[in-house]
Amino acid sequence: MARSLYAHMREHGESLTEAAEKMRLTAADLDRARDQLGRLHLLNQDTQTAADLTVALNRNLQSGHRMLDSLVEQHVRTATLAKHYLGLPSRADNHAHVESFVSPERREQLTERIDELAELAEHEVVGMHPVAYWTRESLEEGLARTRAALRKGVRVRALHAQIAMSNPLIREYMARWQEVGMEVRVTPVIPTRMLIYDRRNAIVQADPGGAQAGALLVRGGGLAKSLAAIYDYCWTTASEPDDVPRSPDGSALTGQQRAVLVMLAAGAKDSAIARSLGVSTRTVTRVVSELTTLLGAGSRFQAGVRAARLGWLDGS
């Protein structure tokens, strides 16, 4: 089809669209012909007319030369790496190397490290994810890394806080993760954010209390293996998402729990909350304990913050 169209354009001096109309080509046939003629350099892109055959041959030869030059350059780089760098002594596995990503400048480089480690992973990638402010963009980036790893035959597992299932965005992506082959489980409490690659390298949140503190990258040594063992224990005690059909959300709160949460988020003490609600301090302490467990929080303040982030306090 492309050859006949090109011949018609040359013979009658017509543009691509004019020749296609004369030949009564369908839109699909026209698109395929345009693509093929473009790849062969037989189509002048600006005017959509037939290019001179000699010019097209010359352009294809130049393109081939550039490709050959690129292959030669790539071969030279590969040979240089193999000859001068592969023989360098590697760090002993029993000595861990810790790289800090705590400063604002270094935190910006953390995503690059995560991409690199994910690309180099050969057997397994596991992640532990506490409740956080997830965006669709960040989740898409993670999904792309997961797909690439799974295509290589790497096993990918993820542990999420059970309370995260109250977030519609997380529920959406949890289904998508499982569709592509990621193994996902949920647990009431996630102690800290952590990623482990092939049980050799681990990225751990520098401060479990907040992601703003940055992270530490542990390379080699027994520490990464120990963190992987801790992860395995958490994994065995976690639940499949289908076994938690409805994680607790704001609508499941009692009036008393909601009132306590509002005052917790405002920083009120137990005694002040008790006076406001007309109950005993012991009752407030019990409700606060229930709420921190429900939210997987490590403190009363964190419980208030998480409740606000999840929208539990809206309209209170």
The 8 nearest C-alpha neighbors of each residue, nearest first, counted from 0:
[[1, 3, 2, 4, 32, 28, 5, 31],
 [0, 2, 32, 4, 3, 5, 36, 35],
 [3, 1, 5, 4, 0, 6, 32, 36],
 [4, 2, 6, 0, 5, 1, 7, 8],
 [3, 5, 1, 7, 6, 2, 0, 8],
 [6, 4, 8, 2, 7, 3, 1, 9],
 [5, 7, 3, 9, 4, 8, 10, 2],
 [8, 6, 4, 10, 5, 9, 11, 3],
 [7, 9, 13, 5, 12, 6, 11, 10],
 [10, 8, 6, 12, 7, 11, 49, 5],
 [9, 11, 7, 8, 12, 6, 13, 5],
 [12, 10, 13, 8, 9, 7, 18, 6],
 [13, 11, 9, 8, 10, 14, 48, 49],
 [14, 12, 8, 11, 17, 18, 15, 48],
 [13, 15, 48, 17, 16, 47, 18, 8],
 [14, 16, 18, 17, 47, 48, 19, 13],
 [17, 15, 19, 18, 14, 20, 47, 13],
 [18, 16, 14, 20, 19, 15, 13, 21],
 [17, 19, 21, 15, 20, 16, 13, 8],
 [18, 20, 22, 16, 24, 21, 17, 23],
 [21, 19, 23, 17, 22, 18, 16, 24],
 [20, 22, 18, 19, 23, 17, 24, 16],
 [21, 23, 19, 20, 24, 18, 4, 7],
 [24, 22, 20, 21, 19, 25, 18, 26],
 [25, 23, 19, 22, 28, 29, 20, 26],
 [24, 26, 28, 27, 29, 23, 19, 30],
 [25, 27, 29, 28, 30, 24, 31, 19],
 [26, 28, 30, 25, 29, 31, 24, 32],
 [29, 27, 25, 31, 30, 26, 24, 32],
 [28, 30, 26, 32, 27, 31, 33, 24],
 [31, 29, 33, 27, 32, 28, 26, 34],
 [32, 30, 28, 34, 29, 33, 35, 27],
 [31, 33, 1, 29, 35, 34, 30, 36],
 [32, 34, 30, 36, 31, 35, 37, 29],
 [35, 33, 37, 31, 32, 36, 38, 30],
 [34, 36, 32, 38, 37, 33, 31, 39],
 [37, 35, 41, 39, 33, 38, 34, 42],
 [36, 38, 40, 34, 35, 39, 42, 33],
 [37, 39, 35, 40, 36, 34, 41, 33],
 [38, 40, 36, 41, 37, 35, 55, 59],
 [41, 39, 37, 55, 38, 42, 36, 58],
 [42, 40, 50, 36, 39, 55, 49, 37],
 [41, 43, 49, 50, 37, 40, 36, 44],
 [44, 42, 47, 48, 50, 45, 46, 49],
 [43, 45, 47, 46, 42, 48, 37, 40],
 [46, 44, 43, 47, 48, 42, 50, 14],
 [45, 47, 48, 43, 44, 14, 42, 49],
 [48, 46, 44, 43, 15, 14, 45, 42],
 [47, 49, 14, 43, 46, 42, 15, 50],
 [50, 48, 42, 8, 41, 9, 43, 5],
 [51, 49, 41, 42, 43, 52, 48, 55],
 [50, 52, 54, 53, 55, 49, 41, 42],
 [53, 51, 55, 54, 56, 50, 41, 49],
 [54, 52, 56, 55, 51, 57, 50, 58],
 [53, 55, 57, 51, 52, 56, 58, 50],
 [56, 54, 52, 40, 58, 53, 57, 41],
 [57, 55, 53, 59, 54, 58, 52, 60],
 [56, 58, 54, 60, 55, 59, 61, 53],
 [59, 57, 61, 55, 60, 56, 62, 54],
 [58, 60, 62, 56, 61, 57, 63, 55],
 [59, 61, 63, 57, 62, 58, 64, 56],
 [62, 60, 64, 58, 63, 59, 57, 65],
 [61, 63, 59, 65, 60, 64, 58, 66],
 [62, 64, 60, 66, 61, 65, 67, 59],
 [63, 65, 67, 61, 66, 62, 68, 60],
 [66, 64, 68, 62, 67, 63, 69, 61],
 [65, 67, 69, 63, 64, 68, 62, 70],
 [66, 68, 64, 70, 69, 65, 63, 71],
 [69, 67, 65, 71, 66, 70, 64, 72],
 [68, 70, 66, 72, 67, 71, 73, 65],
 [71, 69, 73, 67, 72, 68, 74, 66],
 [70, 72, 74, 68, 73, 69, 67, 75],
 [73, 71, 69, 75, 74, 70, 68, 76],
 [72, 74, 70, 76, 71, 75, 69, 77],
 [73, 75, 71, 77, 72, 76, 78, 70],
 [74, 76, 78, 72, 73, 77, 79, 71],
 [77, 75, 79, 73, 78, 74, 80, 72],
 [78, 76, 74, 80, 79, 75, 73, 81],
 [77, 79, 81, 75, 76, 80, 82, 74],
 [80, 78, 76, 82, 77, 81, 83, 75],
 [81, 79, 84, 77, 78, 82, 83, 76],
 [80, 82, 78, 85, 79, 83, 84, 77],
 [83, 81, 79, 80, 78, 84, 85, 86],
 [82, 84, 80, 79, 81, 85, 86, 87],
 [85, 83, 80, 86, 87, 81, 82, 79],
 [86, 84, 81, 87, 83, 80, 82, 88],
 [85, 87, 84, 88, 83, 82, 81, 89],
 [86, 88, 84, 85, 89, 83, 90, 82],
 [89, 87, 86, 90, 85, 91, 84, 83],
 [90, 88, 91, 87, 92, 86, 85, 84],
 [89, 91, 92, 88, 94, 219, 93, 95],
 [92, 90, 93, 94, 89, 220, 219, 95],
 [91, 93, 220, 219, 94, 90, 95, 221],
 [92, 94, 220, 91, 221, 95, 219, 90],
 [95, 93, 220, 92, 91, 96, 219, 90],
 [96, 94, 220, 219, 218, 93, 97, 217],
 [95, 97, 218, 217, 94, 219, 98, 220],
 [96, 98, 217, 216, 218, 95, 99, 215],
 [99, 97, 216, 215, 217, 96, 100, 218],
 [98, 100, 215, 101, 216, 214, 97, 105],
 [101, 99, 105, 106, 214, 213, 215, 102],
 [100, 102, 213, 99, 212, 214, 106, 105],
 [101, 103, 105, 104, 100, 106, 213, 212],
 [104, 102, 106, 105, 101, 107, 100, 213],
 [105, 103, 102, 106, 107, 108, 100, 101],
 [104, 106, 100, 102, 108, 107, 103, 101],
 [107, 105, 100, 103, 109, 108, 104, 213],
 [106, 108, 105, 104, 109, 103, 110, 111],
 [109, 107, 105, 106, 111, 110, 112, 104],
 [108, 110, 112, 106, 111, 107, 113, 100],
 [109, 111, 113, 112, 108, 114, 107, 106],
 [112, 110, 114, 108, 109, 113, 115, 107],
 [113, 111, 115, 109, 114, 110, 116, 108],
 [112, 114, 110, 116, 111, 115, 117, 109],
 [115, 113, 111, 117, 112, 116, 118, 110],
 [116, 114, 112, 118, 113, 117, 111, 119],
 [117, 115, 119, 113, 118, 114, 120, 112],
 [116, 118, 114, 120, 115, 119, 113, 144],
 [117, 119, 115, 116, 120, 114, 148, 147],
 [120, 118, 116, 117, 115, 121, 196, 114],
 [121, 119, 117, 118, 196, 116, 122, 197],
 [120, 122, 153, 119, 123, 197, 151, 152],
 [123, 121, 153, 197, 120, 154, 124, 152],
 [122, 124, 154, 197, 153, 155, 196, 121],
 [123, 125, 196, 155, 195, 197, 154, 156],
 [126, 124, 156, 195, 155, 157, 194, 123],
 [127, 125, 194, 157, 193, 158, 156, 128],
 [126, 128, 158, 193, 192, 157, 159, 194],
 [129, 127, 159, 192, 158, 126, 130, 189],
 [130, 128, 189, 160, 192, 159, 131, 191],
 [129, 131, 163, 160, 128, 132, 162, 159],
 [132, 130, 133, 129, 128, 210, 163, 305],
 [131, 133, 134, 130, 308, 309, 305, 137],
 [134, 132, 131, 137, 135, 138, 169, 168],
 [135, 133, 136, 137, 138, 132, 168, 139],
 [134, 136, 138, 137, 139, 133, 168, 140],
 [135, 137, 139, 134, 138, 140, 133, 141],
 [138, 136, 140, 134, 139, 135, 141, 133],
 [137, 139, 135, 141, 140, 136, 142, 134],
 [138, 140, 142, 136, 141, 137, 135, 143],
 [141, 139, 137, 143, 138, 142, 136, 144],
 [140, 142, 138, 144, 139, 143, 145, 137],
 [141, 143, 139, 145, 144, 140, 138, 146],
 [142, 144, 146, 140, 145, 141, 139, 147],
 [145, 143, 141, 147, 142, 146, 148, 140],
 [146, 144, 142, 148, 143, 147, 149, 141],
 [145, 147, 149, 143, 148, 144, 150, 142],
 [146, 148, 144, 150, 145, 149, 143, 151],
 [149, 147, 145, 151, 153, 150, 146, 144],
 [148, 150, 152, 153, 146, 151, 147, 145],
 [149, 151, 147, 148, 152, 146, 153, 145],
 [152, 150, 149, 148, 153, 147, 121, 122],
 [151, 153, 149, 150, 154, 148, 122, 121],
 [154, 152, 122, 149, 123, 148, 151, 121],
 [153, 155, 123, 122, 124, 152, 149, 156],
 [154, 156, 124, 181, 125, 123, 153, 182],
 [157, 155, 182, 125, 183, 181, 126, 124],
 [156, 158, 126, 183, 125, 127, 182, 159],
 [159, 157, 127, 184, 185, 128, 183, 126],
 [160, 158, 185, 128, 129, 161, 127, 184],
 [161, 159, 186, 162, 129, 163, 185, 187],
 [160, 162, 185, 187, 186, 163, 164, 159],
 [161, 163, 164, 160, 165, 294, 246, 247],
 [164, 162, 165, 161, 160, 166, 130, 169],
 [165, 163, 166, 162, 170, 161, 246, 169],
 [164, 166, 163, 248, 162, 246, 167, 247],
 [165, 167, 164, 169, 168, 163, 170, 309],
 [168, 166, 170, 169, 171, 165, 164, 172],
 [167, 169, 171, 170, 166, 172, 135, 133],
 [170, 168, 172, 171, 166, 167, 173, 164],
 [169, 171, 167, 173, 168, 164, 172, 166],
 [172, 170, 168, 169, 174, 173, 167, 175],
 [173, 171, 175, 169, 174, 170, 176, 168],
 [172, 174, 170, 176, 175, 171, 169, 177],
 [173, 175, 172, 177, 176, 171, 178, 170],
 [174, 176, 172, 178, 177, 173, 179, 171],
 [177, 175, 173, 181, 178, 174, 179, 172],
 [176, 178, 181, 180, 174, 175, 179, 182],
 [177, 179, 175, 176, 180, 174, 181, 173],
 [178, 180, 176, 177, 181, 175, 146, 149],
 [181, 179, 177, 178, 182, 176, 149, 155],
 [180, 182, 177, 176, 155, 156, 179, 183],
 [183, 181, 156, 177, 155, 157, 180, 184],
 [184, 182, 157, 156, 158, 181, 177, 239],
 [185, 183, 239, 158, 238, 240, 237, 159],
 [186, 184, 159, 161, 238, 160, 158, 237],
 [185, 187, 237, 161, 160, 188, 238, 159],
 [188, 186, 161, 160, 295, 189, 185, 162],
 [187, 189, 295, 186, 160, 190, 161, 296],
 [188, 190, 129, 160, 191, 128, 187, 186],
 [191, 189, 188, 207, 129, 192, 297, 127],
 [192, 190, 207, 189, 129, 193, 204, 128],
 [191, 193, 128, 204, 127, 129, 203, 194],
 [192, 194, 203, 127, 202, 126, 191, 204],
 [195, 193, 126, 202, 201, 125, 127, 203],
 [196, 194, 201, 125, 200, 124, 198, 202],
 [195, 197, 124, 200, 198, 120, 123, 199],
 [196, 198, 123, 199, 122, 120, 124, 195],
 [199, 197, 224, 196, 223, 195, 200, 227],
 [200, 198, 219, 197, 223, 196, 218, 224],
 [201, 199, 218, 196, 217, 195, 223, 219],
 [200, 202, 195, 217, 194, 216, 223, 196],
 [203, 201, 216, 194, 193, 215, 217, 195],
 [204, 202, 193, 215, 214, 192, 205, 201],
 [203, 205, 214, 192, 206, 207, 213, 215],
 [206, 204, 214, 213, 215, 212, 203, 207],
 [205, 207, 208, 204, 212, 209, 210, 213],
 [208, 206, 191, 209, 204, 205, 190, 192],
 [209, 207, 206, 210, 191, 297, 301, 212],
 [208, 210, 211, 207, 206, 212, 204, 213],
 [209, 211, 212, 213, 204, 206, 208, 207],
 [212, 210, 209, 213, 206, 101, 214, 205],
 [213, 211, 210, 206, 101, 205, 209, 214],
 [214, 212, 101, 211, 100, 205, 210, 106],
 [215, 213, 204, 205, 100, 203, 101, 99],
 [214, 216, 99, 203, 202, 205, 98, 100],
 [215, 217, 202, 98, 97, 201, 99, 218],
 [218, 216, 97, 201, 200, 96, 202, 215],
 [219, 217, 200, 96, 95, 199, 97, 216],
 [220, 218, 95, 199, 92, 200, 223, 96],
 [219, 221, 93, 95, 94, 92, 222, 223],
 [220, 222, 224, 223, 93, 225, 219, 95],
 [223, 221, 225, 224, 220, 226, 95, 219],
 [222, 224, 226, 225, 199, 221, 201, 198],
 [223, 225, 227, 221, 198, 222, 226, 228],
 [226, 224, 228, 222, 227, 223, 221, 229],
 [225, 227, 229, 223, 228, 224, 230, 222],
 [226, 228, 230, 224, 225, 229, 198, 231],
 [229, 227, 225, 231, 230, 226, 224, 232],
 [230, 228, 226, 232, 227, 231, 225, 233],
 [229, 231, 227, 233, 228, 232, 234, 226],
 [232, 230, 234, 228, 229, 233, 227, 235],
 [231, 233, 229, 235, 234, 230, 228, 236],
 [234, 232, 230, 236, 231, 235, 237, 229],
 [233, 235, 231, 237, 232, 236, 230, 158],
 [234, 236, 232, 233, 237, 231, 238, 230],
 [235, 237, 233, 234, 232, 238, 186, 231],
 [238, 236, 186, 234, 185, 235, 184, 233],
 [239, 237, 185, 184, 186, 240, 242, 236],
 [238, 240, 184, 242, 241, 185, 183, 237],
 [241, 239, 243, 242, 184, 185, 238, 244],
 [242, 240, 243, 239, 244, 238, 245, 184],
 [241, 243, 239, 240, 244, 238, 245, 185],
 [242, 244, 240, 241, 245, 246, 239, 238],
 [245, 243, 241, 242, 246, 240, 164, 239],
 [246, 244, 243, 247, 164, 165, 248, 242],
 [245, 247, 164, 165, 162, 243, 248, 161],
 [248, 246, 251, 245, 162, 165, 249, 293],
 [249, 247, 250, 165, 251, 246, 311, 252],
 [248, 250, 311, 251, 252, 247, 310, 312],
 [249, 251, 248, 252, 311, 247, 253, 257],
 [250, 252, 249, 248, 247, 253, 246, 254],
 [253, 251, 250, 249, 256, 257, 254, 248],
 [252, 254, 256, 255, 257, 251, 250, 258],
 [255, 253, 257, 256, 258, 252, 259, 251],
 [254, 256, 258, 253, 257, 259, 252, 286],
 [257, 255, 259, 253, 258, 254, 252, 260],
 [258, 256, 260, 254, 259, 255, 252, 253],
 [257, 259, 255, 261, 260, 256, 254, 262],
 [258, 260, 256, 262, 257, 261, 263, 255],
 [261, 259, 263, 257, 258, 262, 303, 264],
 [262, 260, 258, 264, 263, 259, 257, 265],
 [261, 263, 265, 259, 264, 267, 260, 266],
 [264, 262, 260, 266, 265, 303, 261, 267],
 [263, 265, 303, 261, 262, 266, 260, 304],
 [266, 264, 262, 263, 267, 261, 303, 260],
 [265, 267, 263, 264, 262, 268, 300, 303],
 [268, 266, 262, 263, 265, 271, 272, 269],
 [269, 267, 271, 270, 272, 266, 263, 262],
 [270, 268, 272, 271, 280, 273, 283, 284],
 [269, 271, 273, 272, 268, 280, 274, 283],
 [272, 270, 274, 268, 273, 269, 275, 267],
 [273, 271, 269, 275, 270, 274, 276, 268],
 [272, 274, 278, 270, 276, 280, 271, 275],
 [275, 273, 277, 271, 272, 276, 270, 278],
 [274, 276, 272, 273, 277, 271, 278, 270],
 [277, 275, 273, 278, 274, 272, 258, 255],
 [276, 278, 274, 275, 273, 279, 272, 280],
 [279, 277, 273, 276, 282, 274, 280, 283],
 [280, 278, 282, 281, 273, 283, 277, 274],
 [279, 281, 283, 273, 282, 270, 269, 284],
 [280, 282, 284, 279, 283, 285, 278, 273],
 [283, 281, 285, 279, 280, 284, 286, 278],
 [282, 284, 280, 286, 285, 281, 287, 269],
 [285, 283, 281, 287, 282, 286, 280, 288],
 [284, 286, 282, 288, 283, 287, 281, 289],
 [287, 285, 289, 283, 288, 284, 290, 282],
 [286, 288, 290, 284, 289, 285, 283, 291],
 [289, 287, 285, 291, 286, 290, 284, 292],
 [290, 288, 286, 292, 287, 291, 293, 285],
 [289, 291, 293, 287, 292, 288, 294, 286],
 [292, 290, 296, 294, 288, 302, 293, 289],
 [293, 291, 295, 289, 290, 294, 288, 296],
 [294, 292, 290, 291, 295, 289, 247, 162],
 [293, 295, 291, 296, 292, 162, 290, 302],
 [294, 296, 188, 292, 293, 187, 291, 297],
 [297, 295, 291, 302, 294, 298, 301, 292],
 [296, 298, 301, 295, 291, 299, 302, 208],
 [299, 297, 301, 300, 296, 302, 291, 303],
 [298, 300, 302, 301, 291, 303, 263, 287],
 [299, 301, 303, 302, 298, 304, 263, 264],
 [300, 302, 304, 298, 303, 299, 296, 305],
 [303, 301, 299, 296, 305, 300, 291, 304],
 [304, 302, 264, 306, 300, 301, 263, 305],
 [303, 305, 301, 307, 302, 306, 264, 308],
 [306, 304, 308, 302, 307, 303, 301, 309],
 [305, 307, 303, 309, 311, 308, 304, 302],
 [306, 308, 310, 304, 305, 309, 312, 311],
 [309, 307, 305, 310, 306, 304, 311, 132],
 [310, 308, 306, 307, 311, 305, 166, 165],
 [309, 311, 307, 313, 308, 312, 306, 249],
 [310, 312, 249, 306, 309, 313, 307, 248],
 [313, 311, 315, 310, 307, 314, 261, 306],
 [314, 312, 310, 315, 311, 307, 249, 309],
 [313, 315, 312, 311, 310, 261, 257, 249],
 [314, 312, 313, 261, 257, 258, 311, 260]]
